[in-house]
Amino acid sequence: MKKVELNIIALANSESSKGNFALILEEQNGERRLPIIIGAFEAQAIAVSLEKMQPNRPLTHDLFKSTLDAAGIKIQEVMITDLKEGIFHAKLVGKLADGSALEVDARSSDAIALAVRYGCPIFTTADIIDQAGVVSDSPSKAFANKRGKLSDYSLEELEQLLEQVLAKEDYESASKIRDAIKGKQ
């Protein structure tokens, strides 16, 4: 089974499923995207963590991570393992406190919410990306530039780059660019 690493590139209201959200994952070093429809609660959990927001009280995914951490359990990756009847299935992959392997079945949205909190990679199989992936004519390579680092850009260049990634709905990159802009002001 060939693994394909995915990056979160967008989280937006779903046009096809009112009240839900579209989480867009893009294959690393590729041009295919994997759209996953998720609920509002899971979208909030992912967005809060991506934006590094600190809620007054822990959200459910924060509580779960704290519990795993207290038990000495480490999540090392998320694997989107299957697509059945239009529903993605995932596994949390990691290690127990004694070093033995851990695999836990999870909804893809919950698994991704935890991946964001752990800073661990998200994978799927080549079969799933072949089956459900959508080819993008403009892969999000916001930081593929001649200088490499956002700190090397002028304030004006950062503002232009921000407009470009927002037009592509690349909210993860937009967040990083906004942070760079704040650092220059």
Sequence and secondary structure as in RCSB ss.txt:
>XXXX:A:sequence
MKKVELNIIALANSESSKGNFALILEEQNGERRLPIIIGAFEAQAIAVSLEKMQPNRPLTHDLFKSTLDAAGIKI
QEVMITDLKEGIFHAKLVGKLADGSALEVDARSSDAIALAVRYGCPIFTTADIIDQAGVVSDSPSKAFANKRGKL
SDYSLEELEQLLEQVLAKEDYESASKIRDAIKGKQ
>XXXX:A:secstr
  EEEEEEEEEEE SSSTT EEEEEEETTSSEEEEEEE HHHHHHHHHHHTT   SS  HHHHHHHHHHHTT EE
EEEEEEEEETTEEEEEEEEE TTS EEEEEEEHHHHHHHHHHHT  EEEEHHHHHHH EE SS   TT SSS  G
GGS HHHHHHHHHHHHHTT HHHHHHHHHHHHHH 
